[in-house]
């Protein structure tokens, strides 16, 4: 629907209202989002698919996402800096992959773009949601989320570093000589989310350290090379 709106040169809400009035609102596979089946609410709860896409989205949510109630449903929103258009595209593709019925439209603001989706079951997939900022309340992975990350923590780490992380060059001076080397930083005000990032790094034996109250650093050459294999700089 956003692509159709852009092609017509009108807002996506106008397209939505027109389709609703005609009774033709059947986006993505012909299933209405409000009727989309929730794998967590089924008689035998399952894990979201595709697993790698969900874990990446989980990392984005923990870093720069929030969920709010809207008109009997819930809106998942991932804030993305306009400095990284490639990440905005990837966030939209990932959201549509996890919920292909009504996911991944964009809401522009000053300096950033929110990638959003409405669905009444987003809190089932992200039980970390709640009132207030994340750093003011406990944030833990649900047992089933933890099991997914244990199988492959790389997508979760990629989402975390793509949201609240950074890869760049660090400078240091030793005995009058100046050195520079690449490193990764992950910053978050939530001690629990910092702990999730450290735990996932430990699963892959990637060395890290806390460099201040709100961030951790990955600076050893072999550790940086390992993250470069599946994270890389923002784009």
PyMOL commands that set and color helices and strands:
alter all, ss='L'
color gray80, all
select helices_A, chain A and resi 2-8+12-22+27-30+33-35+51-64+85-98+122-125+134-136+143-151+154-164+191-203+221-228
alter helices_A, ss='H'
color red, helices_A
select strands_A, chain A and resi 65-70+73-81+103-109+112-118+165-174+177-187+209-212+215-218
alter strands_A, ss='S'
color yellow, strands_A
deselect
rebuild
show_as cartoon
